[in-house]
Amino acid sequence: MIVSLSAVLLLGALLGLMLRNRILGTGGATVAALFGFCLASTGAAPAINDALQSLADSLSRVG
């Protein structure tokens, strides 16, 4: 758990810097994918899934 959390923090910081400096190429896509995979293995995954599901439900009612 500690390793995945530190990987999430490191990849999140790296992705944030890449977005801030507009360095979005193949490396940025790789960092974003790795960040997503690491984030999915943390305890935050169920909360993120629930938030995305409720957002999708709200958007489907509007349209």
Secondary structure, 3 states (H helix, E strand, C coil): CHHHHHHHHHHHHHHHHHHHCCCCCHHHHHHHHHHHHHHHCCCCHHHHHHHHHHHHHHHHHHC
